[in-house]
Amino acid sequence: MPIKNGFILAAGKGSRMGPIGNELPKVLWPVFETTLVGLQINFLKQCGISDIWINTHHQAESLKSYLAQAHPEINILFESILLDSGGGIHNFIIESKVSDSFLAINSDQYIKIDQTTKQKFTENEQGQPSLLCAMPGSSPYSSLIIKAGKLISISKESNGPMFTGLSRINSAKILAKRQPSKFFETVCNYKNTDIDVVVCHGDFLDFGSPHFYRDSIKKLFDKLLGDENFLREWHGAGLIDSQKVNSALSSYACEQAEVFNFSGKSLVHHWPKGSIIIKEPDIQIDCESSCIVYGNILENL
């Protein structure tokens, strides 16, 4: 029987997103015609997930308002205190009353996996406590040490394979408690339990800091420009407006070279190449190099 529940971890403070992150929750940073959390919702729906849940804490009202307009079908779990990733999953199990396996995914990434891997993660396997999705490559944070398909340890060295933030969790194997805890201590405790890992090939982009956000937007845009089927798929899903794609200037929604305009309005001011405009200020802000702009807040890159 296929999995029907999915959970998006989105309650973090987004402290790595700088001054803009203090005003705009990381999960609501735009990605063309959607947002970071919109990417995760689309991914789960593409996996056949029908019941999607998301936890909130930092700037919860902003996220709640966005979801009410863009994705009213999403179930929201507000955390009055931060429960961390492990505690957030425990709280989801308690509140949703899910009794079998579900998908959990981080909120600040883009991920695309092959069909075989997708089938593995959407099967409701009763015997496994959990299944993690990893990819070759390097992560700036950590890497997984795997032996015979099992997670043995986590290394601080960023030499891969890396955890993608996607996991299948069997709630029947967890004694859920509503208290703060770490993912690899109370959900995927590899020190005491066999945790299975699938290392697959696919696409993964990290949006977890302003620099990563800008670089990932550029990589995603280049991929969309280079793959007509992919662009058509995204346009059909409402994730991008192909009419706003300016391939000649490598820009989006504007006539300025290599500038991405996510403001929803025509740009009034000129911005350096490589800039992303989330909200344009009323007056020009001095900026000689690429930047991310949110009103009067400017993040130099």
C-alpha positions, 0 to 999 in steps of 0.5 A: 500500500502506498504512503499517503502522509508527508511532513515538511520540517519548516519551524526553524528560525532561518538564522543563516539567511541574514537580515532578510531572513529576519523579515521573510521566513526562509521557507517563503523565499521565492523560487520563480513563481513559487517558494521554497516550501512550495517546492517541497509541496510539489515534490511530495505531490509528485510522490503521490502524497495526499495528506501533507503536514508542515510545522511552524514556529518562526513567523508562523502567521506569515507562513499560515497566511501564505498557505491559506492562499496558495495551498489551503489543503496543507495541515499546519502544526504550530510549535509554541517552542522549537522542538528541533527536527526530531521533536518536530517529527515526534509531534507530527506523529502524535498530532496526525495520529499516523500509524504507518510510514510517512515521508519527511523532508526539509524545507530549504532544498530542491530535490529530484530523484529517479523513479526507482528511488521514488518507488522505494520511498513511497512503499509502506514498508512495515519492517524498516524503522526508516530509510534515508535518501543520500546522493553522491557529492559534498555537503558543507555540513556533514557526510554519511558513513554507510556500510552495506546499505546501513548508516554507520556514522555521520562525519563532519568532513564534507566529502559525501555521500550527503543526506538530502533531507528526505526520509521515510519514517515508520511511526510504528517504530517510534515512541513519540514524545512531545519534547525537543530532540535531534533527528539522529538521536530520537528518529534515526538513531543509527547507534542503536537501530539499523537505519537503511540508506539509499544512495541515488543519482538525481538533482539536489540544490541547497538554499540554506543561506543567501549565497546558496540561495543565489547559486541554486537559483542560477543552477536551477534556471540554467537547468530549465533553459537547457531542458525544454521538457523540464521547463514545460513540466514546471510551467504546467505545475505553475512553478515558473512562467515560461513567458518571463524567461529571457534566455538571451539575457539569462534573466527572469521577468525583466530586461536586465542581464542576469537579474532575477525579478521575483517581486511580481512587479516591473523593475524601476531601478537597475541592478548588477548582474547576478542579483535577485530582487524579491521586493524592490525598494522605493529608491535606488540602493547603492549596489556595485556587485550582485545582491539580494534585495528585499525592500530596503534590506540588501544582502551583498553576495 
